[in-house]
Amino acid sequence: MRAFVVTAPGQAGVQDVDPPAAMPGEVVIDVGRAGVCGTDAELFAGSMEYLREGQTTYPVRIGHEWMGTVSAVGEGVDRRWLGRRVTGDTMLGCGRCRRCTSGYHHVCAFRAELGIRGGRPGALAEQVAVPQTALRELPDEVDDLRGALAEPGGNALRAVRAAALRPGDRVLVLGPGTIGVLAAMFARSAGAEVHLMGRADRSLPFAAAQGFDGVWTAQTLPELPWDAVIDASNAPRLPSRAVELVEPGKRVVYIGIAPVPSRLDARELVLRDITAVGILGASAGLSGAIDAYARGDVDPAPLVAATVRLEDLAPVLAGQFPDGAGPGPKVHVSPREE
């Protein structure tokens, strides 16, 4: 089958590889659509932290935002999965350790991450194999495009849940990328007043067009009481800025990851009684995101600017949007189109 393989920083392309087999407890998916994430771009550039830690090595087959159809099942898997449209969890814990057995498989020390960590091949390929336990069925109301946005949606939903918003609360989202805009959409569906702050580039006009209560730069941000701040950026200076902005007694949620360490004065958390929460992965939010898409509470479709072939992926990872792309921040890939 055809798969996109990153062989070294800045070096990648489509290769013919052996198709996956349906091992015991696993299924094989015919990938219908896969998303391109900032993590994929970091693996392509060679800046991903897991590379420095040895959790990931080249060559790596990337892709962890996906949907597709189950085409084969392994021993011990319910055959009723065959032919179903599905998406799935990126975080694949060992299933045996204390964290896995207590509901924290996404931070299992021995986990693989699909297309990211531990050598587990990703979904930017014609087929991908995943454990049955990772599967989430997609209802008919969630089309292929939205199904491939379940993983970023699950991350965003977890961030909004962590913010503990009540109807009428005012939330500020830092970073109007895919996760930031999705978090803003989920916060709006929860009844919050939603504002975003970002840089004056292509992402800010897109966010403004989504009808949120306010979209600002750092220079134009009004002095308002923020009941929660969600940092979905990768700017090293914004974690501390989030603490400065949020109201005493309220919450800051960190879901963006900067390429270098950030500085944060813990005295500010204590003296202002602020709760800080970190979010890793979509696991506990996947089903909720799918349900919200199915109900129409949140529609992520405008985020997708273009859909390309595997052969056209490398320039996207290098930061080049395809000709004719829309204003959204997300690019999708149709792996089975040549």
NORSULWO-V124128 format. One record per pair of residues at least 24 apart in sequence whose ideal C-beta (glycine too) atoms are under 10 Angstrom apart, sorted by the first residue. I is the first residue (numbers start at 1). J is the second residue. Records with the same first field share a line. If there is no record, write none. Layout:
I = J, J
This chain:
1 = 30, 31, 125, 126, 127, 128, 335, 336
2 = 124, 125, 126, 127, 309, 310, 311, 335, 336, 338
3 = 31, 61, 62, 63, 121, 122, 123, 124, 125, 126, 127, 128, 310, 335
4 = 34, 36, 40, 44, 60, 61, 62, 63, 115, 122, 123, 124, 125, 309, 310, 311, 313, 314, 317, 333, 335
5 = 58, 59, 60, 61, 62, 121, 122, 124, 125
6 = 40, 43, 44, 45, 46, 56, 58, 59, 60, 61, 62, 115, 122, 124, 313, 314, 317
7 = 58, 59, 60
8 = 44, 46, 58, 59
9 = 43, 44, 45, 46, 47, 48, 51, 58
10 = 44, 45, 46, 314, 317, 318
11 = 44, 46, 58, 59, 314
12 = 40, 43, 44, 58, 59, 60, 61, 62, 124, 313, 314, 317, 318
13 = 310, 311, 313, 314
14 = 124, 125, 309, 310, 311, 312, 313, 314, 335, 338
15 = 59, 61, 125, 310
17 = 59, 61, 121, 125, 126, 127
19 = 71, 72, 125, 126, 127, 128, 129
20 = 72, 121, 125, 126, 127, 128, 129, 130
21 = 72, 74, 129
22 = 70, 71, 72, 73, 74, 75, 77, 129, 132
23 = 74, 75, 76, 77, 129, 131
24 = 73, 74, 75, 76, 77, 131, 132
25 = 73, 74, 75, 76, 77, 95, 131, 132, 133
26 = 72, 73, 74, 75, 76, 77, 129, 130, 131, 132, 133, 134, 135
27 = 70, 71, 72, 73, 74, 77, 78, 81, 82, 84, 86, 88, 128, 129, 130, 131, 132, 134, 135
28 = 68, 69, 70, 71, 72, 73, 74, 127, 128, 129, 130
29 = 66, 67, 68, 69, 70, 71, 72, 81, 84, 85, 86, 87, 88, 123, 125, 126, 127, 128, 129, 130, 135
30 = 68, 69, 70, 71, 72, 126, 127, 128, 335, 336
31 = 63, 66, 67, 68, 69, 71, 122, 123, 124, 125, 126, 127, 128, 148, 333, 334, 335, 336
32 = 66, 67, 68, 69, 85, 86, 87, 123, 138, 143, 144, 145, 147, 148, 334, 335, 336
33 = 65, 66, 67, 68, 87, 123, 143, 144, 145, 146, 147, 148, 149, 304, 307, 332, 333, 334, 335, 336
34 = 62, 63, 64, 65, 66, 67, 68, 115, 122, 123, 124, 125, 128, 148, 151, 307, 310, 313, 332, 333, 334, 335
35 = 63, 64, 65, 66, 67, 123, 124, 145, 148, 149, 150, 151, 152, 178, 303, 304, 307, 330, 331, 332, 333
36 = 62, 63, 65, 124, 178, 306, 308, 313, 316, 317, 330, 331, 332, 333
37 = 62, 63, 64, 65, 90, 115, 116, 151, 152, 155, 177, 178, 179, 330, 331
38 = 152, 177, 178, 179, 234, 256, 257, 329
39 = 63, 64, 65, 90, 113, 115, 116, 117, 257
40 = 64, 65, 115, 116, 122, 124, 313, 316, 317, 331, 333
41 = 316, 317, 318, 319
42 = 116, 234, 257, 259, 317
43 = 115, 116, 117, 122, 317
44 = 313, 314, 316, 317, 318, 319
45 = 259, 317, 318, 319
47 = 259, 260
48 = 116, 117, 257, 259
49 = 257, 259
50 = 113, 116, 117, 118
53 = 117
55 = 111, 112, 113, 116, 117, 118, 119
56 = 113, 115, 116, 117, 118, 119, 120
57 = 119
59 = 119
60 = 115, 116, 117, 119, 120, 121, 122
61 = 114, 115, 119, 120, 121, 122, 123, 124, 125, 128
62 = 114, 115, 116, 121, 122, 123, 124, 125, 313, 317
63 = 90, 114, 115, 116, 121, 122, 123, 124, 125, 128, 310, 313, 333, 335
64 = 88, 89, 90, 91, 113, 114, 115, 116, 117, 120, 122, 123, 124, 128, 151, 152, 281, 282
65 = 90, 114, 115, 122, 123, 124, 147, 148, 149, 150, 151, 152, 153, 154, 155, 178, 282, 330, 332, 333
66 = 90, 114, 115, 122, 123, 124, 125, 128, 130, 147, 148, 150, 151, 332, 333, 335
67 = 123, 136, 138, 142, 143, 144, 145, 146, 147, 148, 149, 150, 151, 332
68 = 123, 126, 127, 128, 130, 138, 144, 147, 148, 335, 336
69 = 138, 144
70 = 130, 132, 135, 137
71 = 127
72 = 127, 129
73 = 132
74 = 129, 131, 132
76 = 132
77 = 131, 132, 133, 135
78 = 132
81 = 132, 135, 137
84 = 135, 137, 138
85 = 137, 138, 139, 140, 142, 143, 144, 147
86 = 130, 134, 135, 136, 137, 138, 147, 150
87 = 123, 130, 134, 135, 136, 137, 138, 142, 144, 146, 147, 148, 149, 150, 151, 153, 154, 282, 286, 289, 290
88 = 114, 123, 128, 130, 131, 132, 133, 134, 135, 136, 137, 150, 151, 286
89 = 113, 114, 130, 131, 133, 134, 135, 136, 150, 151, 154, 281, 282, 283, 284, 286
90 = 114, 115, 116, 117, 120, 122, 123, 130, 134, 151, 154, 155, 281, 282, 283, 286
91 = 116, 117, 134, 280, 281, 282, 283, 284
92 = 117, 118, 120, 130, 131, 133, 134, 283
93 = 131, 133, 134, 283
95 = 131, 133
103 = 283, 284
104 = 283, 284
105 = 133, 134, 281, 283, 284
106 = 158, 279, 280, 281, 282, 283, 284
107 = 280, 281, 283
111 = 281
113 = 280, 281
114 = 151
123 = 148, 151, 333, 335
124 = 310, 313, 317, 333, 335
125 = 310, 333, 335, 336
126 = 310, 335, 336, 337, 338
127 = 335, 336
128 = 335
134 = 283, 286
135 = 286
136 = 282, 286, 287, 289, 290
137 = 287, 290
138 = 290, 293, 294
139 = 290, 291, 293, 294, 295
140 = 294
141 = 290, 291, 293, 294, 295, 296
142 = 289, 290, 291, 292, 293, 294, 300
143 = 293, 301
144 = 307, 332, 334
145 = 300, 301, 303, 304, 307, 330, 332
146 = 289, 290, 293, 294, 298, 299, 300, 301, 303, 304
147 = 290, 293
148 = 300, 304, 307, 330, 332, 333, 334
149 = 178, 182, 289, 290, 293, 298, 299, 300, 301, 303, 304, 330, 332
150 = 282, 285, 286, 287, 288, 289, 290, 292, 293, 300
151 = 281, 282, 283, 285, 286, 289
152 = 177, 178, 179, 181, 182, 183, 282, 285, 289, 300, 303, 330
153 = 178, 179, 182, 183, 185, 186, 282, 285, 286, 288, 289, 290, 292, 293, 298, 300, 303
154 = 182, 281, 282, 283, 284, 285, 286, 287, 288, 289, 290
155 = 179, 182, 183, 232, 255, 279, 280, 281, 282, 283, 285, 286, 289
156 = 180, 181, 182, 183, 184, 185, 186, 187, 230, 232, 255, 279, 282, 285, 289, 292, 298, 300
157 = 182, 183, 185, 186, 187, 189, 190, 279, 282, 284, 285, 286, 287, 288, 289, 290, 291, 292, 298
158 = 183, 186, 253, 255, 277, 279, 280, 281, 282, 283, 284, 285, 286, 288, 289
159 = 183, 186, 187, 228, 230, 231, 232, 253, 254, 255, 256, 277, 278, 279, 285
160 = 184, 185, 186, 187, 188, 189, 190, 192, 194, 228, 230, 253, 255, 279, 285, 288
161 = 186, 190, 253, 277, 279, 284, 285, 288
162 = 228, 230, 251, 252, 253, 254, 255, 275, 276, 277, 278, 279, 285
163 = 187, 190, 192, 227, 228, 229, 230, 246, 250, 251, 252, 253, 275, 277, 279
164 = 227, 228, 250, 251, 253, 275, 277
165 = 190, 191, 192, 193, 194, 227, 228, 230, 250, 251
166 = 190, 191, 192, 227, 228
167 = 191, 192, 193
168 = 192, 193, 227
169 = 193, 194, 225, 226, 227, 228, 247, 250, 251
170 = 194, 195, 213, 214, 224, 225, 226, 227, 228, 247, 250
171 = 195, 196, 213, 226, 227, 228, 229, 230, 246, 250, 251, 253
172 = 196, 197, 214, 216, 221, 224, 226, 227, 228, 229, 230, 231, 242, 245, 246, 252
173 = 197, 198, 207, 212, 215, 228, 229, 230, 231, 232, 233, 253, 255
174 = 198, 218, 221, 229, 230, 231, 232, 233, 235, 238, 239, 241, 242, 245, 252, 254, 255, 256
175 = 199, 203, 207, 230, 231, 232, 233, 234, 235, 238, 255, 256
176 = 201, 202, 203, 204, 205, 206, 207, 208, 210, 212, 215, 216, 232, 233, 329
177 = 203, 206, 207, 232, 233, 234, 256, 303, 329, 330
178 = 203, 232, 300, 303, 304, 328, 329, 330
179 = 230, 232, 233, 255, 256, 279, 282, 329
180 = 207, 230, 231, 232, 233, 255, 256, 329
181 = 206, 207, 210, 212, 232, 300, 302, 303, 328, 329, 330
182 = 232, 289, 298, 300, 303, 329, 330
183 = 230, 231, 232, 253, 255, 279
184 = 210, 212, 213, 215, 230, 232, 298
185 = 210, 211, 212, 292, 297, 298, 299, 300, 302, 303
186 = 230, 285, 288, 289, 292, 297, 298, 300
187 = 212, 228, 230, 298
188 = 212, 213, 297, 298
189 = 292, 295, 296, 297, 298, 299
190 = 297
192 = 227, 228
193 = 224, 226, 227
194 = 230
195 = 221, 222, 224, 226, 229
196 = 221, 230, 232
197 = 221, 229, 231, 233, 238, 241, 242, 245
198 = 232, 233, 235
199 = 233, 235
202 = 305, 321, 325, 327, 328, 329
203 = 327, 328, 329
205 = 327
206 = 302, 303, 305, 326, 327, 328, 329
207 = 327, 328, 329
209 = 302, 327, 328
210 = 299, 302, 303, 328
221 = 245
225 = 250
226 = 250, 251, 252
227 = 251
228 = 252, 253, 275, 277
229 = 253, 254, 274, 276
230 = 254, 255, 256, 277, 279
231 = 255, 256, 257, 258, 262, 276, 278, 279
232 = 256, 257, 279
233 = 257, 258
234 = 258, 259, 260, 262
235 = 259, 262
236 = 260, 261, 262, 263
237 = 262, 263
238 = 262
239 = 263, 264, 276
240 = 264, 265, 268
242 = 274, 276
243 = 268, 269, 272, 274, 276
244 = 268, 272
246 = 272, 274, 275, 276
247 = 272, 273, 274
248 = 272, 273, 274
249 = 273, 274, 275
250 = 274, 275
251 = 275, 276, 277
252 = 276, 277, 278
253 = 277, 278, 279
254 = 278, 279, 280
255 = 279, 280, 281
300 = 328, 330
301 = 328, 330
302 = 326, 327, 328, 330
303 = 327, 328, 329, 330, 331, 332
304 = 328, 329, 330, 331, 332
305 = 329, 330, 331, 332
306 = 330, 331, 332, 333
307 = 331, 332, 333, 334, 337
308 = 332, 333, 334, 337
309 = 333, 334, 335, 336, 337, 338
310 = 334, 335, 336, 337, 338
311 = 337, 338
